């Protein structure tokens, strides 16, 4: 099948934790910048998708993804404040992360999206 291979991604996180944190940091910065630009351009709500959350499972998700999701929410709100732009509601959607709903609800977003598995 086409598309990303979750086994390869999971194995990369486990075998190369430092490189994984570095890559996720670069993605965090890019996503934060993109969301701020979207809001500056008039977006009234934004959503962050984490397509691999369920594939990673509770341990890897908590170690790698959750901190990044928190930093994105915090970074967007801080940058908007610096620019004197009113914040907009932010949604986090971590696909199949039924194991992390409580943590996601405390991650700095206004809404936690749920999928059909929840």
DSSP file (Angstrom, degrees, kcal/mol; ACC not computed):
  #  RESIDUE AA STRUCTURE BP1 BP2  ACC     N-H-->O    O-->H-N    N-H-->O    O-->H-N    TCO  KAPPA ALPHA  PHI   PSI    X-CA   Y-CA   Z-CA
    1    1 A X              0   0    0      0, 0.0     2,-0.1     0, 0.0     0, 0.0   0.000 360.0 360.0 360.0 152.1    0.0    0.0    0.0
    2    2 A X        +     0   0    0      3,-0.0     2,-0.1     0, 0.0     0, 0.0  -0.357 360.0  54.0 -78.6 163.1    1.1    3.6   -0.6
    3    3 A X  S    S-     0   0    0     -2,-0.1     0, 0.0     2,-0.1     0, 0.0  -0.314  93.3 -26.8 104.2 174.0    1.8    6.0    2.2
    4    4 A X        -     0   0    0     -2,-0.1     2,-0.7     1,-0.1     3,-0.1  -0.204  55.9-127.7 -62.7 150.3    4.1    6.1    5.3
    5    5 A X     >  -     0   0    0      1,-0.1     4,-2.1     2,-0.0     3,-0.3  -0.885  13.2-160.7-101.2 109.9    5.1    2.8    6.9
    6    6 A X  H  > S+     0   0    0     -2,-0.7     4,-2.7     1,-0.2     5,-0.2   0.825  90.1  57.0 -62.3 -31.0    4.2    3.0   10.7
    7    7 A X  H  > S+     0   0    0      2,-0.2     4,-2.5     1,-0.2    -1,-0.2   0.918 108.2  46.3 -65.7 -41.8    6.6    0.2   11.5
    8    8 A X  H  > S+     0   0    0     -3,-0.3     4,-2.4     2,-0.2    -2,-0.2   0.916 114.2  48.5 -64.6 -42.7    9.6    2.0    9.9
    9    9 A X  H  X S+     0   0    0     -4,-2.1     4,-2.1     2,-0.2    -2,-0.2   0.929 113.0  46.8 -63.9 -45.3    8.6    5.2   11.7
   10   10 A X  H  X S+     0   0    0     -4,-2.7     4,-2.0     1,-0.2    -1,-0.2   0.917 112.5  50.0 -63.0 -43.6    8.3    3.5   15.0
   11   11 A X  H  X S+     0   0    0     -4,-2.5     4,-3.0     1,-0.2     5,-0.3   0.891 108.1  53.8 -63.3 -39.4   11.6    1.7   14.6
   12   12 A X  H  X S+     0   0    0     -4,-2.4     4,-2.6     1,-0.2     8,-0.2   0.926 107.7  50.5 -61.0 -44.3   13.3    5.0   13.7
   13   13 A X  H  < S+     0   0    0     -4,-2.1    -1,-0.2     1,-0.2    -2,-0.2   0.921 115.7  42.3 -58.2 -44.6   12.1    6.5   16.9
   14   14 A X  H  < S+     0   0    0     -4,-2.0     3,-0.5     1,-0.2    -2,-0.2   0.915 121.3  39.0 -70.3 -44.2   13.3    3.6   19.0
   15   15 A X  H  < S+     0   0    0     -4,-3.0    -2,-0.2     1,-0.2    -1,-0.2   0.750 128.0  30.8 -81.5 -24.3   16.7    3.2   17.2
   16   16 A X     X  +     0   0    0     -4,-2.6     4,-2.5    -5,-0.3    -1,-0.2  -0.499  65.8 158.0-133.0  64.4   17.5    6.9   16.7
   17   17 A X  H  > S+     0   0    0     -3,-0.5     4,-2.5     1,-0.2     5,-0.2   0.877  76.6  48.8 -60.8 -39.4   15.9    8.8   19.6
   18   18 A X  H  > S+     0   0    0      2,-0.2     4,-2.2     1,-0.2    -1,-0.2   0.942 113.9  45.0 -67.5 -45.2   18.2   11.9   19.3
   19   19 A X  H  > S+     0   0    0      1,-0.2     4,-2.8     2,-0.2    -1,-0.2   0.874 112.4  54.2 -63.5 -36.1   17.6   12.3   15.6
   20   20 A X  H  X S+     0   0    0     -4,-2.5     4,-2.9    -8,-0.2     5,-0.2   0.927 108.6  47.1 -64.0 -45.2   13.9   11.7   16.2
   21   21 A X  H  X S+     0   0    0     -4,-2.5     4,-2.0     2,-0.2    -1,-0.2   0.892 113.2  50.4 -62.9 -37.9   13.7   14.5   18.8
   22   22 A X  H  X S+     0   0    0     -4,-2.2     4,-1.9     2,-0.2    -2,-0.2   0.936 112.8  45.2 -64.4 -46.8   15.7   16.7   16.3
   23   23 A X  H  X S+     0   0    0     -4,-2.8     4,-2.4     1,-0.2    -2,-0.2   0.921 113.2  49.7 -63.2 -45.4   13.4   16.0   13.4
   24   24 A X  H  X S+     0   0    0     -4,-2.9     4,-2.7     1,-0.2    -1,-0.2   0.856 107.9  55.1 -64.1 -33.9   10.3   16.4   15.6
   25   25 A X  H  X S+     0   0    0     -4,-2.0     4,-2.2    -5,-0.2    -1,-0.2   0.899 108.2  48.2 -63.4 -40.7   11.7   19.8   16.8
   26   26 A X  H  X S+     0   0    0     -4,-1.9     4,-2.2     2,-0.2    -2,-0.2   0.909 113.0  47.8 -65.7 -42.1   12.0   20.9   13.2
   27   27 A X  H  X S+     0   0    0     -4,-2.4     4,-3.1     2,-0.2     5,-0.3   0.908 109.4  54.2 -63.9 -41.4    8.5   19.8   12.4
   28   28 A X  H  X S+     0   0    0     -4,-2.7     4,-2.7     1,-0.2     5,-0.2   0.932 109.5  47.1 -57.0 -47.5    7.2   21.6   15.6
   29   29 A X  H  X S+     0   0    0     -4,-2.2     4,-2.4     1,-0.2    -1,-0.2   0.916 114.4  46.7 -62.6 -42.9    8.8   24.8   14.5
   30   30 A X  H  X S+     0   0    0     -4,-2.2     4,-2.5     2,-0.2    -2,-0.2   0.916 114.3  46.5 -66.1 -43.7    7.4   24.5   10.9
   31   31 A X  H  X S+     0   0    0     -4,-3.1     4,-2.7     2,-0.2     5,-0.2   0.917 112.8  50.1 -66.2 -42.6    3.9   23.6   12.2
   32   32 A X  H  X S+     0   0    0     -4,-2.7     4,-2.4    -5,-0.3    -2,-0.2   0.943 112.6  46.7 -59.4 -48.4    3.9   26.4   14.7
   33   33 A X  H  X S+     0   0    0     -4,-2.4     4,-2.3    -5,-0.2    -2,-0.2   0.918 112.8  50.3 -59.5 -44.9    5.0   29.0   12.1
   34   34 A X  H  X S+     0   0    0     -4,-2.5     4,-2.4     1,-0.2    -2,-0.2   0.917 110.8  48.1 -61.5 -45.4    2.3   27.7    9.6
   35   35 A X  H  X S+     0   0    0     -4,-2.7     4,-2.5     2,-0.2     5,-0.2   0.910 110.5  51.3 -64.8 -41.3   -0.5   27.9   12.2
   36   36 A X  H  X S+     0   0    0     -4,-2.4     4,-2.8    -5,-0.2    -1,-0.2   0.925 111.6  47.9 -61.1 -43.5    0.5   31.4   13.2
   37   37 A X  H  X S+     0   0    0     -4,-2.3     4,-1.9     2,-0.2    -2,-0.2   0.895 110.4  52.2 -63.8 -39.6    0.5   32.5    9.5
   38   38 A X  H  <>S+     0   0    0     -4,-2.4     5,-2.7     2,-0.2    -2,-0.2   0.921 113.0  44.0 -61.7 -43.9   -2.9   30.8    9.0
   39   39 A X  H ><5S+     0   0    0     -4,-2.5     3,-1.6     3,-0.2    -2,-0.2   0.913 111.4  53.3 -68.2 -42.4   -4.4   32.7   12.0
   40   40 A X  H 3<5S+     0   0    0     -4,-2.8    -1,-0.2     1,-0.3    -2,-0.2   0.845 107.4  53.7 -58.8 -33.7   -2.7   35.9   10.9
   41   41 A X  T 3<5S-     0   0    0     -4,-1.9    -1,-0.3    -5,-0.2    -2,-0.2   0.460 134.7 -85.6 -83.5  -1.5   -4.4   35.4    7.5
   42   42 A X  T < 5 +     0   0    0     -3,-1.6    -3,-0.2     1,-0.3    -2,-0.1   0.468  69.0 157.2 117.3   1.2   -7.8   35.0    9.1
   43   43 A X      < -     0   0    0     -5,-2.7    -1,-0.3    -6,-0.2     3,-0.1  -0.381  25.6-161.5 -59.1 134.9   -8.3   31.4   10.1
   44   44 A X  S    S+     0   0    0      1,-0.3    45,-0.7    44,-0.1     2,-0.3   0.548  74.0  12.9 -97.4 -10.0  -10.9   31.3   12.9
   45   45 A X  E     -a   89   0A   0     43,-0.2     2,-0.3     2,-0.0    -1,-0.3  -0.949  67.8-159.0-159.5 146.5   -9.9   27.9   14.2
   46   46 A X  E     -a   90   0A   0     43,-2.0    45,-2.8    -2,-0.3     2,-0.4  -0.948   3.1-156.5-131.1 154.0   -6.9   25.6   13.6
   47   47 A X  E     -a   91   0A   0     -2,-0.3     2,-0.5    43,-0.2    45,-0.2  -0.993   6.0-152.3-133.6 136.4   -6.4   21.9   14.1
   48   48 A X  E     -a   92   0A   0     43,-2.9    45,-3.1    -2,-0.4     2,-0.4  -0.936  16.2-156.2-106.3 124.0   -3.2   19.8   14.6
   49   49 A X  E     -a   93   0A   0     -2,-0.5     2,-0.5    43,-0.2    45,-0.2  -0.841  12.2-169.8-100.3 133.2   -3.4   16.3   13.3
   50   50 A X  E >   +a   94   0A   0     43,-3.1    45,-1.8    -2,-0.4     3,-0.9  -0.865   8.9 179.2-118.1  94.7   -1.2   13.5   14.7
   51   51 A X  T 3  S+     0   0    0     -2,-0.5     4,-0.2     1,-0.2     3,-0.2   0.711  75.6  47.9 -70.9 -21.6   -1.8   10.7   12.3
   52   52 A X  T 3> S+     0   0    0      1,-0.2     4,-2.0     2,-0.1     3,-0.3   0.421  75.3 106.4-101.4   1.0    0.6    8.2   13.9
   53   53 A X  H <> S+     0   0    0     -3,-0.9     4,-1.4     1,-0.3     3,-0.3   0.898  85.2  42.3 -50.7 -51.9   -0.5    8.5   17.6
   54   54 A X  H  4 S+     0   0    0     41,-2.1    -1,-0.3    -4,-0.3    42,-0.1   0.841 111.5  56.1 -65.6 -33.5   -2.3    5.2   17.8
   55   55 A X  H  4 S+     0   0    0     -3,-0.3    -1,-0.2    40,-0.2    -2,-0.2   0.834 106.7  50.8 -66.6 -32.3    0.5    3.5   15.8
   56   56 A X  H  X S-     0   0    0     -4,-2.0     4,-0.7    -3,-0.3    -1,-0.2   0.830 100.4-146.6 -76.1 -32.0    3.1    4.6   18.3
   57   57 A X  H  X  -     0   0    0     -4,-1.4     4,-2.4    -5,-0.2     5,-0.3  -0.063  36.8 -58.9  81.4 169.1    1.2    3.4   21.4
   58   58 A X  H  > S+     0   0    0      1,-0.2     4,-2.3     2,-0.2     5,-0.2   0.859 129.6  47.9 -56.9 -43.9    1.2    4.9   24.9
   59   59 A X  H  > S+     0   0    0      2,-0.2     4,-2.0     1,-0.2    -1,-0.2   0.966 117.7  37.0 -67.7 -54.8    4.9    4.8   25.6
   60   60 A X  H  X>S+     0   0    0     -4,-0.7     4,-2.8     1,-0.2     5,-0.7   0.878 116.6  54.5 -66.6 -36.6    6.4    6.2   22.4
   61   61 A X  I  X>S+     0   0    0     -4,-2.4     5,-2.8     1,-0.2     4,-0.6   0.944 111.1  44.9 -60.7 -47.1    3.5    8.7   22.1
   62   62 A X  I  <5S+     0   0    0     -4,-2.3     5,-0.4    -5,-0.3    -1,-0.2   0.863 117.9  44.7 -64.9 -35.8    4.1   10.1   25.6
   63   63 A X  I  <5S+     0   0    0     -4,-2.0    -2,-0.2    -5,-0.2    -1,-0.2   0.892 131.9  12.2 -76.8 -40.4    7.9   10.2   25.0
   64   64 A X  I  X5S+     0   0    0     -4,-2.8     4,-0.8    -5,-0.2    -3,-0.2   0.871 128.9  34.5-107.3 -50.5    8.0   11.8   21.5
   65   65 A X  I  X<S+     0   0    0     -5,-0.7     4,-2.7    -4,-0.6     3,-0.3   0.931 107.3  57.9 -81.9 -47.8    4.6   13.2   20.3
   66   66 A X  H  ><S+     0   0    0     -5,-2.8     4,-2.4     1,-0.2     5,-0.2   0.894 105.8  49.8 -56.8 -45.7    2.9   14.6   23.4
   67   67 A X  H  > S+     0   0    0     -5,-0.4     4,-2.3    -6,-0.3    -1,-0.2   0.901 112.6  48.9 -60.0 -37.6    5.7   17.0   24.3
   68   68 A X  H  X S+     0   0    0     -4,-0.8     4,-2.3    -3,-0.3    -2,-0.2   0.920 109.7  50.9 -66.7 -43.9    5.8   18.3   20.7
   69   69 A X  H  X S+     0   0    0     -4,-2.7     4,-2.0     1,-0.2    -1,-0.2   0.912 111.5  48.7 -59.9 -41.9    2.0   18.7   20.6
   70   70 A X  H  X S+     0   0    0     -4,-2.4     4,-2.4    -5,-0.2    -1,-0.2   0.922 110.7  50.5 -62.1 -44.3    2.2   20.7   23.9
   71   71 A X  H  X S+     0   0    0     -4,-2.3     4,-2.9     1,-0.2    -2,-0.2   0.847 107.6  53.7 -66.2 -33.7    5.0   22.9   22.5
   72   72 A X  H  X S+     0   0    0     -4,-2.3     4,-2.7     2,-0.2     5,-0.2   0.953 110.6  45.8 -63.7 -49.3    3.0   23.7   19.4
   73   73 A X  H  X S+     0   0    0     -4,-2.0     4,-2.0    34,-0.2    -2,-0.2   0.932 117.3  44.1 -59.3 -46.3    0.0   24.9   21.3
   74   74 A X  H  X S+     0   0    0     -4,-2.4     4,-2.5    33,-0.2    -1,-0.2   0.924 113.9  49.9 -64.9 -45.4    2.2   26.9   23.7
   75   75 A X  H  X S+     0   0    0     -4,-2.9     4,-2.6     2,-0.2     5,-0.2   0.893 109.8  49.9 -63.4 -41.8    4.3   28.3   20.8
   76   76 A X  H  X S+     0   0    0     -4,-2.7     4,-2.5    -5,-0.2     5,-0.2   0.948 113.1  46.4 -61.5 -48.1    1.3   29.4   18.7
   77   77 A X  H  X S+     0   0    0     -4,-2.0     4,-2.0    -5,-0.2    -2,-0.2   0.897 113.7  48.7 -64.0 -40.2   -0.3   31.2   21.6
   78   78 A X  H  X S+     0   0    0     -4,-2.5     4,-2.3     2,-0.2    -1,-0.2   0.926 112.5  47.4 -65.0 -44.5    3.0   32.9   22.6
   79   79 A X  H  X S+     0   0    0     -4,-2.6     4,-1.6     1,-0.2    -2,-0.2   0.900 111.3  50.8 -66.1 -39.7    3.7   34.1   19.1
   80   80 A X  H  <>S+     0   0    0     -4,-2.5     5,-2.9    -5,-0.2     4,-0.2   0.915 109.9  50.9 -62.2 -41.4    0.2   35.4   18.6
   81   81 A X  H ><5S+     0   0    0     -4,-2.0     3,-1.5     1,-0.2    -2,-0.2   0.921 108.4  51.4 -61.7 -44.3    0.4   37.3   21.9
   82   82 A X  H 3<5S+     0   0    0     -4,-2.3    -1,-0.2     1,-0.3    -2,-0.2   0.825 112.9  46.5 -60.6 -31.4    3.8   38.9   20.8
   83   83 A X  T 3<5S-     0   0    0     -4,-1.6    -1,-0.3    -5,-0.2    -2,-0.2   0.363 112.9-119.7 -92.3   4.8    2.1   40.0   17.5
   84   84 A X  T < 5 +     0   0    0     -3,-1.5     2,-0.5    -4,-0.2    -3,-0.2   0.879  65.5 143.7  55.5  40.8   -1.0   41.3   19.3
   85   85 A X      < -     0   0    0     -5,-2.9    -1,-0.2    -6,-0.1    -2,-0.1  -0.938  55.0-115.3-110.2 131.2   -3.2   38.9   17.5
   86   86 A X        -     0   0    0     -2,-0.5    -5,-0.0    -3,-0.1     2,-0.0  -0.377  34.4-114.4 -63.8 138.0   -6.2   37.4   19.3
   87   87 A X        -     0   0    0     -2,-0.1     2,-0.3   -10,-0.0    -1,-0.1  -0.319  26.4-149.3 -68.4 157.7   -5.9   33.6   19.8
   88   88 A X        -     0   0    0      1,-0.1   -43,-0.2    -2,-0.0   -44,-0.1  -0.836  36.0 -77.4-119.0 161.9   -8.3   31.3   18.0
   89   89 A X  E     -a   45   0A   0    -45,-0.7   -43,-2.0    -2,-0.3     2,-0.4  -0.332  47.0-151.6 -58.5 140.1   -9.6   27.9   19.2
   90   90 A X  E     -a   46   0A   0    -45,-0.2    20,-1.9    18,-0.1    21,-1.8  -0.965   6.6-160.5-118.9 132.7   -7.0   25.2   18.7
   91   91 A X  E     -ab  47 111A   0    -45,-2.8   -43,-2.9    -2,-0.4     2,-0.5  -0.904   2.1-159.0-111.3 136.9   -8.0   21.6   18.2
   92   92 A X  E     -ab  48 112A   0     19,-2.4    21,-2.8    -2,-0.4     2,-0.5  -0.973   8.1-174.6-113.0 131.9   -5.7   18.6   18.6
   93   93 A X  E     -ab  49 113A   0    -45,-3.1   -43,-3.1    -2,-0.5     2,-0.7  -0.935   4.4-178.5-127.5 107.5   -6.6   15.4   16.9
   94   94 A X  E >   -a   50   0A   0     19,-0.5     3,-1.8    -2,-0.5    21,-0.2  -0.900  32.8-125.1-107.5 105.4   -4.4   12.4   17.7
   95   95 A X  T 3  S-     0   0    0    -45,-1.8   -41,-2.1    -2,-0.7   -40,-0.2  -0.230  83.9  -9.6 -57.9 126.4   -5.7    9.5   15.6
   96   96 A X  T 3  S+     0   0    0    -43,-0.2     3,-0.3     1,-0.1     2,-0.3   0.755  88.9 137.5  59.9  29.0   -6.5    6.4   17.6
   97   97 A X    X   +     0   0    0     -3,-1.8     3,-2.5     1,-0.2     4,-0.2  -0.262   9.5 142.3 -98.5  46.5   -4.9    7.8   20.8
   98   98 A X  G >   +     0   0    0     -2,-0.3     3,-0.8     1,-0.3     4,-0.2   0.767  68.0  62.9 -56.3 -25.4   -7.7    6.7   23.1
   99   99 A X  G 3  S+     0   0    0     -3,-0.3    -1,-0.3     1,-0.2     4,-0.1   0.571 106.4  43.5 -75.3 -10.2   -5.0    5.9   25.7
  100  100 A X  G <> S+     0   0    0     -3,-2.5     4,-3.0    -6,-0.1     5,-0.2   0.172  71.6 114.8-124.1  17.5   -4.0    9.6   25.9
  101  101 A X  H <> S+     0   0    0     -3,-0.8     4,-2.2     1,-0.2     5,-0.1   0.913  81.6  48.1 -58.7 -43.9   -7.3   11.5   26.0
  102  102 A X  H  > S+     0   0    0      2,-0.2     4,-0.7    -4,-0.2    -1,-0.2   0.935 114.0  46.2 -63.7 -44.9   -6.7   12.8   29.5
  103  103 A X  H >4 S+     0   0    0      1,-0.2     3,-0.9     2,-0.2    -2,-0.2   0.906 112.6  50.9 -63.0 -40.6   -3.2   14.0   28.7
  104  104 A X  H >< S+     0   0    0     -4,-3.0     3,-1.7     1,-0.2     5,-0.5   0.863 103.0  59.5 -64.4 -34.8   -4.4   15.6   25.5
  105  105 A X  H 3< S+     0   0    0     -4,-2.2    -1,-0.2     1,-0.3     3,-0.2   0.698 110.8  42.7 -67.4 -16.8   -7.1   17.4   27.4
  106  106 A X  T << S+     0   0    0     -3,-0.9    -1,-0.3    -4,-0.7    -2,-0.2   0.134  87.9  97.3-110.3  17.5   -4.3   19.1   29.4
  107  107 A X  S <  S-     0   0    0     -3,-1.7   -34,-0.2     2,-0.1   -33,-0.2   0.363 104.2 -93.7 -95.6   6.6   -2.0   19.8   26.5
  108  108 A X  S    S+     0   0    0      1,-0.4     2,-0.2    -3,-0.2    -3,-0.1   0.465  85.7 121.3 101.1   1.5   -2.9   23.4   25.9
  109  109 A X        -     0   0    0     -5,-0.5    -1,-0.4     1,-0.1   -18,-0.2  -0.625  59.5-139.6 -96.3 158.7   -5.6   22.9   23.2
  110  110 A X  S    S+     0   0    0    -20,-1.9     2,-0.4    -2,-0.2   -19,-0.2   0.750  87.1  29.1 -85.3 -27.1   -9.2   24.1   23.5
  111  111 A X  E     -b   91   0A   0    -21,-1.8   -19,-2.4     2,-0.0     2,-0.6  -0.992  63.2-151.5-137.6 140.1  -10.7   21.0   21.9
  112  112 A X  E     -b   92   0A   0     -2,-0.4     2,-0.2   -21,-0.2   -19,-0.2  -0.962  21.6-142.8-110.5 116.2   -9.6   17.3   21.7
  113  113 A X  E     -b   93   0A   0    -21,-2.8   -19,-0.5    -2,-0.6     2,-0.4  -0.558  14.6-155.8 -76.5 140.6  -10.9   15.6   18.5
  114  114 A X        -     0   0    0     -2,-0.2     2,-0.2   -21,-0.1   -19,-0.1  -0.902   2.2-146.3-117.1 146.2  -12.0   12.0   18.9
  115  115 A X    >   -     0   0    0     -2,-0.4     3,-1.8   -21,-0.2   -21,-0.0  -0.476  37.9 -90.1-103.8-179.7  -12.1    9.4   16.3
  116  116 A X  T 3  S+     0   0    0      1,-0.3    -1,-0.0    -2,-0.2    -2,-0.0   0.642 119.6  66.8 -67.7 -13.9  -14.6    6.5   15.8
  117  117 A X  T 3         0   0    0      1,-0.2    -1,-0.3     0, 0.0   -22,-0.0   0.629 360.0 360.0 -79.7 -12.3  -12.3    4.2   17.9
  118  118 A X    <         0   0    0     -3,-1.8    -1,-0.2   -21,-0.0    -2,-0.2   0.459 360.0 360.0 -88.7 360.0  -13.0    6.2   21.0
